[in-house]
């Protein structure tokens, strides 16, 4: 249930293991607050899968583990990657089309376009629920009734997208921080708009004073996820917070002055043609008119034309450490598995990785085997462990994969050396987990 990244990956893993799959996707029969197409694996927020560095970054390590496990999501991402410094960014439309085409072409996958209102019927037996951050109210209410737990929610905020031709290239310049090259690009993959001290302070004041979207009654007590806070919420924590967050100028030099600017606004390519660029980290709940007015005060964006303005949507997730077992089955009804953001992971790649695991777990169960859980020393295992018990159920919040979830490594390694040792151990252990068991006679 659910044709997003997690559901699509789960379906692919099952079909690849020889299991017939019915993939239920309610769009376009029923839309959501954030989706704009009826395509499978639509990217509704950023087009970035974040760092692709498998040696020094936990999400890059997760990319590599998924590739080794035959991930459809990573195959499509690699095929449709765009220049983005050290990150793996994708052409969102090409990526989604590739995922959908692969699933529709597989003889064991059947796509059904209709909403499953409430919990699936008992006769479905093994079912994976991957309905994502915008789970329909009927299903969310049914899960709450079944588990005795209230569904938790937080806001995901959407960053604006600017037409490239409207950016003033006499002020803005292309450069990645520290000129770092990444997959699909070189060392100049971001457009940078510099601000001096006076411009920065005026911008922060405008953010704080700007007219914001009013909360609905049921949203009033919903907490933000730390990694996806609206820019004005970050600004409210202190006058310098944006300079040490999404507007940090480190690793950049304005070619007009040869100096590092006081602050910088970065834009990242959003489509293969290079005609659309998103403002990095600028998710916001400012009203649309306020966004246009304020963002056009940024040097280089004074004539900006917006293909999409920022917005908010609700993200519903389970208290997974309390509700799910180690293979993501619902304790109250083990025929149901959950995958993706509804489990309390955060991020495209993490969501797809949990979908990959549920697909493998379900196929093992159908073969009469006990599902094998990846070692906690791997990126997938560390993320799974956090979701299913490593986190404190009383304070559980969505989490991106990070090296803080991994068991410590022996020795006194620090910094980059420690990360590289953790990554090397993870890939070695992951390869052993993937390898089929040897028979005693062998």
URVENLIN-V875313 format. One record per pair of residues at least 4 apart in sequence whose ideal C-beta (glycine too) atoms are under 7 Angstrom apart, sorted by sequence separation. I is the first residue (numbers start at 0). J is the second residue. D is the distance in Angstrom with one decimal. If there is no record, write none. Layout:
I_J_D / I_J_D
This chain:
1_5_6.9 / 2_6_5.1 / 3_7_6.7 / 4_8_6.2 / 5_9_6.2 / 6_10_6.3 / 7_11_6.4 / 8_12_6.4 / 9_13_6.4 / 10_14_6.1 / 11_15_6.0 / 12_16_6.5 / 14_18_6.5 / 25_29_4.4 / 26_30_6.0 / 30_34_6.3 / 42_46_5.6 / 52_56_4.3 / 56_60_6.7 / 57_61_6.5 / 58_62_6.7 / 59_63_6.8 / 60_64_6.5 / 61_65_6.3 / 62_66_6.4 / 63_67_6.5 / 64_68_6.4 / 66_70_6.1 / 70_74_6.4 / 71_75_6.3 / 72_76_6.3 / 73_77_6.1 / 74_78_6.4 / 75_79_6.2 / 76_80_6.4 / 83_87_6.9 / 90_94_6.1 / 91_95_6.3 / 92_96_6.2 / 93_97_6.3 / 94_98_6.7 / 95_99_6.3 / 96_100_6.1 / 97_101_6.4 / 98_102_6.6 / 99_103_6.1 / 100_104_6.1 / 101_105_6.7 / 115_119_5.9 / 119_123_4.6 / 130_134_4.2 / 134_138_5.3 / 135_139_6.9 / 136_140_6.0 / 137_141_6.4 / 138_142_6.4 / 139_143_6.5 / 140_144_6.5 / 141_145_6.3 / 142_146_6.0 / 161_165_6.4 / 167_171_6.2 / 174_178_6.6 / 175_179_5.0 / 180_184_6.5 / 184_188_4.1 / 194_198_4.1 / 195_199_6.9 / 196_200_6.4 / 197_201_6.4 / 198_202_6.2 / 199_203_6.5 / 200_204_6.4 / 201_205_6.4 / 202_206_6.5 / 203_207_6.5 / 204_208_6.1 / 205_209_5.9 / 214_218_4.4 / 228_232_4.6 / 230_234_6.3 / 231_235_6.4 / 236_240_4.7 / 239_243_6.2 / 240_244_5.7 / 241_245_6.3 / 242_246_5.7 / 243_247_5.7 / 270_274_6.2 / 285_289_4.4 / 287_291_6.7 / 288_292_6.4 / 289_293_5.8 / 290_294_5.7 / 291_295_6.3 / 318_322_5.7 / 319_323_4.6 / 323_327_5.3 / 324_328_4.8 / 329_333_6.7 / 337_341_5.7 / 338_342_6.5 / 340_344_6.2 / 345_349_6.1 / 346_350_6.5 / 347_351_6.4 / 348_352_6.1 / 349_353_6.6 / 350_354_6.6 / 351_355_6.4 / 352_356_6.7 / 353_357_6.6 / 354_358_6.5 / 355_359_6.6 / 356_360_6.0 / 357_361_6.0 / 358_362_6.4 / 359_363_6.4 / 360_364_6.4 / 361_365_6.4 / 362_366_6.6 / 373_377_4.9 / 376_380_6.5 / 377_381_6.6 / 378_382_6.4 / 379_383_6.1 / 380_384_6.0 / 381_385_6.6 / 382_386_6.5 / 383_387_6.0 / 384_388_6.7 / 385_389_4.1 / 391_395_6.5 / 400_404_6.6 / 408_412_6.6 / 412_416_4.5 / 413_417_5.5 / 415_419_6.2 / 416_420_6.3 / 417_421_6.4 / 418_422_6.2 / 419_423_6.3 / 420_424_6.4 / 421_425_6.2 / 422_426_6.5 / 423_427_6.4 / 424_428_6.1 / 425_429_5.9 / 426_430_6.3 / 427_431_6.9 / 428_432_6.4 / 429_433_6.4 / 430_434_6.5 / 437_441_4.7 / 1_6_3.9 / 2_7_5.9 / 13_18_4.2 / 36_41_5.4 / 65_70_3.8 / 83_88_3.5 / 89_94_4.3 / 130_135_6.9 / 134_139_4.9 / 143_148_6.4 / 161_166_6.4 / 166_171_5.5 / 180_185_5.1 / 194_199_4.5 / 214_219_5.0 / 223_228_4.9 / 228_233_5.3 / 241_246_4.3 / 242_247_6.1 / 252_257_6.1 / 253_258_6.2 / 268_273_5.6 / 270_275_4.8 / 285_290_4.9 / 295_300_5.8 / 317_322_5.2 / 323_328_6.5 / 328_333_4.6 / 337_342_5.0 / 340_345_6.8 / 344_349_4.0 / 363_368_4.4 / 375_380_4.5 / 384_389_4.2 / 385_390_5.1 / 390_395_5.0 / 412_417_4.1 / 0_6_7.0 / 14_20_5.3 / 50_56_3.9 / 53_59_4.5 / 102_108_5.0 / 143_149_5.8 / 180_186_4.7 / 234_240_6.2 / 252_258_6.6 / 269_275_4.2 / 294_300_5.7 / 295_301_5.3 / 317_323_6.9 / 323_329_6.3 / 324_330_5.8 / 329_335_4.4 / 344_350_5.9 / 364_370_6.0 / 373_379_4.6 / 374_380_4.8 / 375_381_5.6 / 13_20_4.8 / 34_41_5.6 / 52_59_4.0 / 53_60_5.0 / 65_72_7.0 / 66_73_4.9 / 80_87_5.9 / 81_88_4.6 / 103_110_6.4 / 119_126_4.7 / 143_150_5.3 / 179_186_6.1 / 181_188_6.7 / 233_240_5.2 / 234_241_5.6 / 252_259_6.0 / 253_260_5.2 / 269_276_5.7 / 283_290_6.4 / 322_329_6.2 / 323_330_6.8 / 328_335_6.8 / 363_370_4.3 / 373_380_3.8 / 26_34_6.0 / 50_58_5.3 / 51_59_5.0 / 65_73_4.6 / 80_88_6.7 / 81_89_6.2 / 102_110_6.9 / 130_138_6.1 / 142_150_6.6 / 178_186_3.7 / 194_202_6.5 / 233_241_6.0 / 251_259_6.2 / 268_276_5.8 / 269_277_4.7 / 285_293_6.9 / 295_303_5.6 / 322_330_6.2 / 328_336_5.3 / 329_337_6.6 / 363_371_6.8 / 372_380_6.8 / 412_420_5.4 / 34_43_5.7 / 49_58_4.7 / 50_59_4.5 / 53_62_6.4 / 80_89_5.7 / 81_90_5.8 / 223_232_6.1 / 251_260_7.0 / 267_276_6.4 / 294_303_6.2 / 327_336_4.8 / 344_353_5.4 / 375_384_4.7 / 408_417_6.6 / 10_20_4.7 / 27_37_3.9 / 33_43_4.4 / 53_63_4.0 / 79_89_4.8 / 266_276_4.0 / 267_277_5.7 / 327_337_5.6 / 340_350_5.0 / 360_370_4.0 / 373_383_6.7 / 26_37_4.4 / 51_62_5.7 / 62_73_6.1 / 76_87_6.1 / 79_90_4.6 / 139_150_4.9 / 175_186_5.2 / 230_241_7.0 / 233_244_5.4 / 248_259_5.1 / 266_277_6.5 / 327_338_6.6 / 339_350_4.2 / 342_353_5.7 / 372_383_6.7 / 10_22_4.7 / 175_187_6.1 / 248_260_4.9 / 251_263_5.8 / 266_278_5.6 / 267_279_5.2 / 408_420_5.1 / 76_89_5.0 / 174_187_5.1 / 175_188_5.0 / 248_261_6.8 / 266_279_6.6 / 385_398_5.7 / 408_421_5.6 / 48_62_6.9 / 79_93_4.0 / 173_187_4.2 / 175_189_5.6 / 248_262_5.7 / 264_278_6.4 / 265_279_4.5 / 291_305_6.6 / 323_337_6.3 / 339_353_5.8 / 24_39_6.5 / 79_94_4.5 / 174_189_6.5 / 230_245_6.5 / 248_263_4.5 / 327_342_6.6 / 338_353_5.0 / 339_354_5.6 / 389_404_6.9 / 6_22_6.5 / 173_189_6.7 / 246_262_4.3 / 338_354_4.3 / 402_418_5.9 / 405_421_5.4 / 408_424_6.4 / 173_190_5.7 / 174_191_5.8 / 246_263_6.0 / 76_94_6.1 / 79_97_6.3 / 246_264_6.1 / 290_308_5.0 / 382_400_4.9 / 75_94_5.1 / 78_97_5.9 / 171_190_5.0 / 172_191_5.6 / 290_309_5.9 / 323_342_6.8 / 338_357_4.2 / 381_400_6.8 / 385_404_5.2 / 402_421_5.6 / 2_22_5.7 / 117_137_5.1 / 171_191_6.0 / 211_231_6.9 / 242_262_5.0 / 317_337_6.4 / 114_135_6.2 / 116_137_4.4 / 117_138_6.0 / 171_192_4.9 / 241_262_6.7 / 287_308_4.8 / 336_357_4.8 / 2_24_3.3 / 75_97_4.0 / 170_192_6.9 / 209_231_6.8 / 378_400_5.5 / 382_404_6.5 / 0_23_4.8 / 1_24_6.8 / 75_98_4.9 / 118_141_4.6 / 132_155_5.8 / 319_342_4.9 / 356_379_6.3 / 381_404_4.0 / 117_141_4.2 / 166_190_6.1 / 206_230_6.4 / 207_231_6.5 / 285_309_6.8 / 316_340_6.3 / 317_341_6.0 / 319_343_4.7 / 336_360_6.8 / 381_405_4.9 / 62_87_6.6 / 206_231_4.6 / 316_341_5.4 / 317_342_6.1 / 336_361_6.2 / 72_98_6.7 / 283_309_3.9 / 314_340_6.4 / 315_341_6.6 / 316_342_6.7 / 317_343_6.2 / 71_98_6.1 / 118_145_6.5 / 207_234_5.9 / 282_309_5.8 / 284_311_5.2 / 316_343_4.6 / 352_379_5.5 / 356_383_6.1 / 48_76_5.7 / 206_234_4.8 / 207_235_6.3 / 281_309_6.5 / 327_356_6.8 / 376_405_6.4 / 71_101_5.7 / 327_357_5.3 / 352_382_6.5 / 376_406_5.8 / 203_234_5.2 / 275_306_5.3 / 375_406_6.0 / 7_39_5.2 / 40_72_6.9 / 7_40_4.7 / 52_85_5.9 / 264_297_5.2 / 327_360_6.6 / 349_382_5.9 / 51_85_6.8 / 245_279_6.3 / 326_360_4.5 / 50_85_5.7 / 51_86_6.5 / 203_238_6.1 / 245_280_2.8 / 4_40_5.1 / 47_83_6.2 / 50_86_5.8 / 51_87_4.0 / 244_280_6.9 / 245_281_6.8 / 2_39_4.2 / 3_40_6.2 / 49_86_5.6 / 203_241_6.4 / 344_382_6.1 / 47_86_5.1 / 48_87_4.3 / 47_88_4.5 / 48_89_6.7 / 46_88_5.3 / 344_386_6.0 / 46_89_5.6 / 199_242_6.9 / 343_386_5.6 / 326_370_4.7 / 342_386_5.2 / 46_91_4.7 / 326_372_6.5 / 325_372_5.7 / 378_425_5.8 / 376_424_5.5 / 377_425_4.6 / 42_91_4.4 / 376_425_5.7 / 230_280_6.7 / 349_399_6.2 / 230_281_5.3 / 349_400_5.4 / 377_428_5.4 / 42_94_6.8 / 230_282_6.6 / 231_283_6.2 / 343_395_6.1 / 345_397_3.9 / 376_428_4.8 / 377_429_4.4 / 42_95_6.8 / 229_282_5.5 / 230_283_5.3 / 231_284_7.0 / 344_397_6.6 / 345_398_5.9 / 346_399_5.0 / 15_69_6.2 / 40_94_7.0 / 41_95_5.2 / 229_283_4.9 / 231_285_6.5 / 343_397_5.1 / 344_398_6.5 / 345_399_5.0 / 374_428_4.5 / 40_95_5.0 / 227_282_6.1 / 229_284_4.9 / 343_398_6.9 / 377_432_6.9 / 39_95_6.6 / 373_429_6.5 / 38_95_4.2 / 38_96_6.7 / 40_98_4.0 / 374_432_6.0 / 39_98_5.5 / 40_99_6.9 / 373_432_5.0 / 11_71_3.9 / 39_99_4.2 / 191_251_5.8 / 193_253_4.9 / 327_387_6.8 / 38_99_5.6 / 371_432_6.7 / 8_70_6.3 / 199_261_5.3 / 325_387_5.2 / 8_71_5.9 / 39_102_6.4 / 199_262_4.4 / 324_387_6.7 / 7_71_6.6 / 8_72_5.0 / 323_387_5.3 / 7_72_6.8 / 195_260_6.9 / 196_261_4.7 / 194_260_6.2 / 195_261_5.1 / 154_221_6.2 / 193_260_3.5 / 194_261_5.8 / 319_386_4.7 / 320_387_6.4 / 4_72_5.6 / 153_221_5.7 / 194_262_4.5 / 319_387_6.2 / 320_388_5.2 / 152_221_5.0 / 153_222_5.3 / 154_223_5.7 / 194_263_6.8 / 153_223_5.8 / 193_263_5.5 / 320_390_5.1 / 153_224_4.8 / 156_227_5.7 / 192_263_6.5 / 321_392_4.2 / 155_227_5.6 / 191_263_5.1 / 192_264_4.3 / 212_284_4.6 / 320_392_4.1 / 156_229_4.8 / 176_249_6.5 / 177_250_3.9 / 211_284_5.1 / 176_250_3.3 / 191_265_5.6 / 211_285_5.8 / 212_286_6.0 / 318_392_5.8 / 176_251_6.1 / 210_285_7.0 / 211_286_6.7 / 320_395_5.6 / 189_265_4.6 / 190_266_4.3 / 209_285_4.8 / 210_286_4.8 / 319_395_6.9 / 174_251_5.8 / 189_266_6.5 / 318_395_5.4 / 189_267_5.8 / 210_289_5.0 / 22_102_6.7 / 209_289_4.3 / 316_397_6.0 / 172_254_5.3 / 28_112_5.7 / 209_293_5.9 / 28_113_5.5 / 29_114_4.7 / 22_108_6.1 / 24_110_6.7 / 28_114_6.0 / 190_276_6.1 / 20_107_6.1 / 22_109_7.0 / 206_293_6.8 / 19_107_4.8 / 20_108_5.2 / 21_109_4.9 / 22_110_5.1 / 23_111_5.1 / 24_112_6.0 / 25_113_6.5 / 205_293_4.8 / 18_107_6.8 / 25_114_3.8 / 21_111_5.9 / 23_113_6.8 / 7_98_5.2 / 11_102_6.5 / 14_105_4.9 / 84_175_3.5 / 205_296_6.7 / 10_102_6.1 / 23_115_5.3 / 84_176_6.9 / 14_107_4.2 / 14_108_5.1 / 85_179_4.8 / 202_296_6.3 / 7_102_6.2 / 84_179_5.5 / 86_181_5.5 / 87_182_5.1 / 201_296_7.0 / 202_297_6.8 / 85_181_3.9 / 84_181_4.6 / 10_108_5.8 / 83_181_5.7 / 212_311_6.6 / 33_133_6.2 / 83_183_6.8 / 84_184_6.4 / 198_298_6.5 / 32_133_6.3 / 82_183_5.4 / 83_184_5.7 / 31_133_4.2 / 80_182_5.3 / 81_183_5.5 / 82_184_2.7 / 80_183_3.7 / 82_185_6.8 / 194_297_6.9 / 84_188_4.4 / 194_298_6.3 / 83_188_5.1 / 84_189_6.1 / 161_266_6.3 / 192_297_5.1 / 193_298_6.0 / 29_135_6.9 / 82_188_4.2 / 192_298_5.5 / 192_299_3.9 / 192_300_5.9 / 160_269_5.6 / 25_135_6.8 / 163_273_6.0 / 44_155_6.2 / 163_274_5.3 / 162_274_6.5 / 163_275_6.7 / 44_157_5.4 / 45_158_6.5 / 162_275_6.6 / 163_276_5.5 / 0_115_5.3 / 160_275_5.2 / 161_276_5.3 / 160_276_6.9 / 160_277_4.8 / 161_278_6.6 / 9_127_5.0 / 159_277_6.9 / 0_119_6.7 / 158_277_5.1 / 159_278_5.2 / 226_345_6.1 / 9_129_6.0 / 158_278_5.4 / 224_345_6.1 / 158_280_6.9 / 159_281_6.0 / 6_129_3.6 / 158_281_4.7 / 5_129_4.0 / 33_157_6.9 / 158_282_4.9 / 157_282_5.9 / 0_126_6.6 / 3_129_6.4 / 156_282_3.0 / 0_127_6.9 / 1_128_6.8 / 156_283_6.3 / 0_128_4.9 / 1_129_3.9 / 3_131_4.6 / 156_284_6.6 / 170_298_5.0 / 171_299_3.6 / 0_129_6.5 / 1_130_4.1 / 170_299_4.1 / 0_130_5.8 / 1_131_5.7 / 51_181_6.1 / 51_182_4.7 / 159_290_6.3 / 167_299_4.7 / 166_299_5.9 / 166_300_6.5 / 167_301_6.6 / 159_294_6.7 / 167_302_6.6 / 165_302_5.3 / 166_303_6.8 / 165_303_5.1 / 161_300_6.8 / 165_304_4.1 / 161_303_5.1 / 162_304_4.5 / 161_304_6.9 / 161_305_5.9 / 162_306_5.8 / 160_305_6.7 / 161_306_7.0 / 159_305_5.6 / 160_306_4.5 / 160_307_4.3 / 159_307_6.2 / 159_308_5.1 / 159_309_4.8 / 158_309_5.8 / 157_309_5.5 / 156_309_6.6 / 157_310_4.7 / 156_311_5.3 / 154_311_5.0 / 155_312_5.5 / 154_313_6.5 / 155_314_4.7 / 154_314_6.8 / 152_313_5.2 / 153_314_5.3 / 152_314_6.2 / 152_315_4.9 / 150_315_5.0 / 151_316_5.8 / 151_318_6.5 / 148_318_5.4 / 224_396_6.7 / 148_321_6.8 / 224_397_5.1 / 226_399_5.8 / 148_322_6.3 / 139_315_5.5 / 146_322_5.3 / 92_270_6.9 / 93_271_6.0 / 88_267_6.1 / 91_270_7.0 / 133_312_6.3 / 88_268_6.6 / 90_270_5.4 / 132_312_6.9 / 133_313_6.9 / 90_271_3.9 / 134_315_4.9 / 132_314_3.5 / 132_315_6.4 / 83_267_5.7 / 83_268_6.6 / 146_331_5.4 / 82_268_5.8 / 145_331_5.4 / 81_268_5.0 / 145_332_6.4 / 81_271_6.4 / 128_335_6.1 / 134_341_6.0 / 126_334_6.4 / 131_339_5.6 / 132_340_4.8 / 125_334_5.9 / 126_335_5.5 / 127_336_4.8 / 128_337_5.2 / 129_338_4.1 / 131_340_5.3 / 124_334_5.7 / 129_339_4.4 / 131_341_6.2 / 127_338_5.4 / 130_341_5.9 / 128_341_6.9 / 47_267_6.5 / 46_269_5.2 / 129_354_5.7 / 127_357_5.0 / 46_277_6.8 / 45_277_6.6 / 127_361_6.3 / 125_361_5.4 / 125_364_6.6 / 125_365_6.7 / 153_397_7.0 / 33_312_4.1 / 72_351_4.1 / 32_312_4.6 / 70_351_6.8 / 70_355_5.8 / 62_348_6.4 / 65_351_6.9 / 61_348_5.4 / 65_352_5.8 / 68_355_5.9 / 61_349_7.0 / 58_348_5.7 / 65_355_6.2 / 61_352_5.7 / 48_347_5.6 / 49_348_6.9 / 48_348_5.2 / 42_347_6.8 / 64_377_6.2 / 64_378_5.3 / 64_379_5.5 / 61_378_4.1 / 60_378_4.6 / 61_379_6.8 / 57_378_5.9 / 9_338_5.4 / 6_338_6.9 / 5_338_4.3 / 6_339_6.9 / 5_339_2.7 / 4_339_6.8 / 3_339_6.3 / 61_400_5.2 / 58_399_7.0 / 58_400_5.6 / 4_347_5.7 / 8_351_4.6 / 12_355_5.5 / 57_400_4.7 / 18_362_5.2 / 57_401_4.9 / 5_350_4.6 / 9_354_4.2 / 13_358_4.7 / 57_402_5.0 / 4_350_5.1 / 5_351_5.9 / 8_354_3.8 / 12_358_2.8 / 16_362_3.9 / 4_351_4.3 / 8_355_4.9 / 11_358_6.9 / 12_359_5.5 / 18_365_5.9 / 5_353_5.9 / 6_354_6.3 / 9_357_5.0 / 13_361_6.2 / 5_354_3.2 / 9_358_4.0 / 13_362_5.4 / 4_354_6.6 / 8_358_6.6 / 12_362_6.8 / 55_415_5.9 / 60_422_5.0 / 67_429_6.6 / 55_418_4.9 / 63_426_6.6 / 67_430_6.9 / 55_419_6.4 / 54_419_5.1 / 60_425_5.8 / 64_429_5.1 / 68_433_6.4 / 67_433_6.3 / 54_422_5.2 / 53_422_6.2
